[in-house]
Amino acid sequence: MIHINEEVARCLLCENAPCSGIAARAIRALRFDNLWTARELLADLNEAEIEAAEKACIHYDRPIRISELKQSLTSDSEAVRPPTGAAGLPSLELNFCDMVCENPFFLASSAICTNYEMVARAFEAGWAGVFYKTICKQDIREVSPRFDAVRKEGTPFVGFRNMEQLSENPYTMDFDILHRLKVNYPTKRVIASIMGQSEEEWIELAKMAEEAGCDAVELNFSCPQMRLSGLGSDIGQNCELIMLYTSIVCDAVKIPIIPKMTPNVQEMSTPALASYFGGAHGISAINTIKSITMSDGAQVRGKKTVSGYSGKAVKPIALRMIYEMTGNPILHKAGIEKHMDISGIGGIETWRDALEFIQFGCRNVQVCTAVMQYGYRIIDDLILGLQHYMAERGITELKKLVGSELPNIVLPHDLDRETMVFPKIDREKCIGCGRCFISCQDGGHQAISFGEDRQPRILGQKCVGCHLCRLVCPTGAIGVANRMPKKAR
């Protein structure tokens, strides 16, 4: 039987895909973990339509095996769920900093939202709002090239290196764009991201955002690659400056103020508290992480530099920093009593990624790198995937998921160390590659035997239940057994 994830990963996700609208949409749904929609769409395709779609596939290697995908999805017990249909799916409406948002999905301040036409297309696609690319009064001059991707085993964009700075538009032009967006899309949330070089500039830009009709202002305390010192992440690492600039902007305008935190700090709650005591109405986190990549194709005339790192690889770091804020008693209380909400950023690609940020206490999420790679169209599966997840569990309001995982986060010494879970091998799925054996021998506890019959076997007396074998298995043949006391071994 075909491995669904591997086959879907081969799809090029073509623009105006020649394979057929339904087939292309189903594969894209699978790619973004929206099994419910994919199954419903594939069920509508007959054999002749599937054959025609496979023949039309323009893949550089071999056509995507749509027929086998359909068979595998139907036989996958976890994927076989009763179709719910679009009608009756729960609303994703959620309040963020006292702003009613049609869903929690916003464009993050970056290259994906730099002019009117781009943001308008995103709004038409279904995005609820935008944190527009940071507006400043500086002379922004970008380098070329300015992007790089970290890859692993053929997977593109495991991590993404970005050297882009702020908006290159004249600042008056950007505020005119934001005004037109708000006039033409009154139900969408338009948030201006700004960066000043002085107290006067911070105030001036914030007032211009308010006059343009923006719903809120984001303060960029986090860009890691500014050309001048004392800007971006330099501010985000200085609690006195965070509190100063937050307070003066809050005093100058009446719309919500949302400082954007840098991850280039030891821990997140201290600068977040500085924002809170400065009067912030919400917090955005995180921005990109300072890094260096060494690709020849990304160098600028033979030179390399420190710049921002994003993408799927940073999500666990972002979640840790989100938890440091939502787990802080003062910030947690502020979120409940004063609606000082958190907008989560960092490696969000699928609805499940977004759900994790929401379960950690975010009432809003921002997406950047995934849009750069796949386009605004991913909003379909972000919305439908989250709606189907809620419908399947009988959850009618998204706010009920906000912070739902916080009680399950504990300190390392509070974890159960008296029991263990053995790995369990599914012989039908095992192909005898020996990857589990290699990893256990050289990176584990030599608790797997592997002989001429090519059948791995768990050695119970040596196994410590680390589950490295399960993680490296390419076919998903290693699962988990029941948890049991260690003394019962």
Secondary structure, 3 states (H helix, E strand, C coil): CCCHHHHHHHCCCCCCCCCCHHHHHHHHHHHCCCHHHHHHHHHCCCHHHHHHHHHHCCCCCCCCCHHHHHHHHHHCCCCCCCCCCCCCCCCCCEEECCEEECCCEEECCCCCCCCHHHHHHHHHHCCCEEEEEEECCCCCCCCCCCEEEEEECCEEEEEEEECCCCCCCCHHHHHHHHHHHHHHCCCCEEEEEECCCCHHHHHHHHHHHHHCCCCEEEEECCCCCCCCCCCCHHHHCCHHHHHHHHHHHHHHCCCCEEEECCCCCCCCHHHHHHHHHCCCCEEEECCCEEECCCCHHHCECCECCCEEEECHHHHHHHHHHHHHHHCCHHHHHHHHHCCCEEEEECCCCCHHHHHHHHHCCCCEEEECHHHHHHCHHHHHHHHHHHHHHHHHCCCCCHHHHCCCCHHHCCCHHHCCCCEEEEEEECCCCCCCCCHHHHHHHHHCCCCEECCCCCCCEECCCCCCCCCHHHHHCCCCCEEEEEEEEHHHC
